Amino acid sequence: MNASDLLNADMATLARWGRQGLAWWTAELAALVPARWRAPAARARAVLHLDDRARLVGTAPPPRSR
């Protein structure tokens, strides 16, 4: 990717790249946390919606057991 690709991208593409980058970054940060701190009960349940306006909405349902 170069500067021309960024400047010629539409907003939907830029938003998708931003979401992917944020997901990658949070996964990298989560990998730095000790395993015992990553217990399911300790995870935040808040959901960040990134559409026409960024907002933090309530809590997400707990993850489904497999």
C-alpha positions, 0 to 999 in steps of 0.5 A: 500500500502506498500514499496514492492508495490511501488518497484514492480510497473511498470512505467505506474502504477507509473505515474497513481498513480502520476497523481491521487495524483496530482489531489487529491492534487490540489483539496484539495488546490482548496477547501481551496480557497474562493468560490468567487475566484473560479469563472470560469473566474478566473481559469487558462486555461493552460494544463499540459501534462505528457507523455514522458516529462512534458510540459505546453501547451497553453491554454485549451478551456473554460469549456462547460456550462451545 
